[in-house]
């Protein structure tokens, strides 16, 4: 039987929500091993002068505890 743990991670990107998600996984994987999945809990964006300047994600990252 596998034991899984879930942590909440916040990330941002100037490009897209997808890029923010990839950055979160890449950064978390530096210290968290055995990442199995990611669930996007929430998305938001920062708007300046009528343009989206920053994409933000709040995600749940699941990894196996060994």
NUNUZA-194828 format. One record per residue: x negated, y, z negated of N, C-alpha, C, O in turn; residue number from 1; residue in one letter; chain. Coordinates in steps of 0.05 Angstrom, whole numbers, m for minus. Atoms other than C-alpha are relative to their C-alpha. Example, Ala and Ser with C-alpha at 12.3 -4.5 7.8 and 13.67 -1.06 7.14 Angstrom:
% NUNUZA-194828
    neast   nnorth      nup   caeast   canorth     caup    ceast   cnorth      cup    oeast   onorth      oup    nr   rest   kette
      m18      m24        0     m246       m90     m156      m18       24        0      m39       24      m13     1      a       A
       16      m24        1     m273       m21     m143       15       22      m14        5       44      m18     2      s       A
//
This chain:
% NUNUZA-194828
    neast   nnorth      nup   caeast   canorth     caup    ceast   cnorth      cup    oeast   onorth      oup    nr   rest   kette
      m17      m24        0        0         0        0      m18       25        0      m37       26      m15     1      x       A
       15      m25       m1      m26        69       18       12       21      m18       37       23      m22     2      x       A
       m9      m23       17      m22       129      m29       m5       25       16      m28       30       25     3      x       A
        2      m25      m16       m9       195        7        5       24      m19       20       22      m38     4      x       A
       m3      m25       15      m15       265      m20        7       22       20       m2       22       43     5      x       A
       m8      m22      m17       16       329        8      m10       26      m13       m6       31      m37     6      x       A
        8      m27       10      m15       399        1       12       21       19       17       15       42     7      x       A
      m10      m22      m16       11       465       26      m23       18        8      m40       25       m8     8      x       A
       22      m15      m11      m34       506       71       11       24       16       31       21       30     9      x       A
       m8      m24      m16      m27       577      100      m23        6       19      m46        4       13    10      x       A
       20       m7      m21      m62       598      164       11       22       18       35       26       20    11      x       A
       m9      m20      m19      m61       653      215      m18        0       25      m39      m12       25    12      x       A
       15       m1      m25      m83       666      287        9       25       15       32       34       12    13      x       A
       m7      m23      m17      m84       725      335       12      m11       27       22        5       43    14      x       A
       m8       12      m26      m66       676      392       28      m12        0       45       m5       16    15      x       A
      m26       14        0       m7       631      373        4      m16      m26      m15      m19      m42    16      x       A
       m6       16       23       27       589      320      m15      m27        3      m24      m38      m17    17      x       A
       14       25       m5       m4       527      352      m30        3       m8      m41      m14      m20    18      x       A
       27       m4        8      m73       557      344       m4        3      m30      m23       m7      m41    19      x       A
        1       m3       29      m59       576      272        2      m28      m13      m12      m33      m33    20      x       A
       m3       27       11      m38       503      259      m27      m15        4      m36      m28      m14    21      x       A
       26       14       m5     m102       476      292      m22       11      m18      m38       m5      m28    22      x       A
       20      m11       18     m144       524      251        3      m10      m29      m16      m16      m42    23      x       A
       m6       10       28     m110       501      186      m11      m28       m2      m24      m35      m22    24      x       A
        9       28        1     m124       428      202      m30       m2        1      m42      m17      m13    25      x       A
       29        1       m3     m195       441      224      m14        9      m26      m34       m3      m35    26      x       A
       12      m11       25     m211       482      161        4      m20      m23      m14      m25      m39    27      x       A
       m6       19       21     m176       433      114      m17      m26        2      m25      m37      m18    28      x       A
       15       25       m4     m212       373      145      m29        2       m9      m43      m18      m10    29      x       A
       27       m3       10     m278       402      121       m3      m12      m29      m24      m21      m36    30      x       A
        1       10       27     m260       381       50       21      m22       m6       17      m37      m25    31      x       A
      m21       21        4     m198       337       56       m3      m21       22       m3      m15       46    32      x       A
        4       22      m19     m209       269       89       26      m15        3       44      m13      m13    33      x       A
      m23       18       m6     m159       221      120       26       15        4       47        5       m5    34      x       A
      m24      m14       m7     m110       273      144       17      m16       19        7      m25       40    35      x       A
      m18       17      m16      m50       236      173       20       16       16       27        8       39    36      x       A
      m20      m15      m15        1       289      193        2       29      m11       m8       35      m33    37      x       A
       m5      m28        9       22       362      188       29        6        7       40       m1       28    38      x       A
      m27       m8       m3       92       390      180        1       30       m2       m7       41      m23    39      x       A
       m3      m29        0      106       462      198       24        8      m16       47        3       m8    40      x       A
      m22       m8       19      147       489      140       12       27        8       37       30        7    41      x       A
      m10      m27       m7      152       561      163      m19       14       19      m43        9       19    42      x       A
       16      m16      m18      128       608      217        8       29       m3       32       35       m8    43      x       A
       m6      m29        1      123       684      217      m20       14       18      m40        2       26    44      x       A
       19      m16      m16       89       739      256       m1       29      m10       18       38      m22    45      x       A
        4      m29        7       62       809      244        3       16       26       m9        9       47    46      x       A
       m5      m17      m24       86       863      293      m11       28       m6       m5       40      m27    47      x       A
       10      m27        1       49       928      305        5       14       26       m2        3       47    48      x       A
       m5      m16      m24       70       981      355       16      m16       21       10      m14       45    49      x       A
      m17       15      m18      122       934      385      m12      m26       12       m1      m38       29    50      x       A
       13       24      m10       73       876      397       m7      m18      m23      m14       m9      m45    51      x       A
        9       20       20       59       812      359      m30        0       m1      m43       m4       19    52      x       A
       29       m1        3      m11       818      331      m11      m23      m15      m35      m29      m14    53      x       A
       10       22       16      m15       758      285       22      m21       m4       45      m14      m10    54      x       A
      m19       22        4       19       690      281       m8      m14      m26      m32      m19      m31    55      x       A
        6       12       26       25       657      213       16      m26       m3       39      m28        6    56      x       A
      m14       26        5       43       585      193       m4       m7      m30      m25       m3      m41    57      x       A
        0       12       26       59       554      126        6      m29        5       28      m36       14    58      x       A
       m4       28       m7       49       479      133       m6      m18      m23      m20      m11      m42    59      x       A
        6       22       19       48       415       93      m18      m20       14      m11      m30       35    60      x       A
       20       18      m12      m12       372      106        0      m26      m17       m3      m25      m42    61      x       A
       m1       25       14       m8       298       88      m26      m16        5      m35      m18       28    62      x       A
       24       16       m3      m70       256       75        1      m24      m19       15      m24      m39    63      x       A
        1       25       15      m86       187       49      m21        2      m22      m44       10      m17    64      x       A
       18        0       23     m118       181      m20      m13      m28       m1        1      m48       m2    65      x       A
       14       26        1     m171       126      m23      m14       m3      m26      m27      m24      m30    66      x       A
//
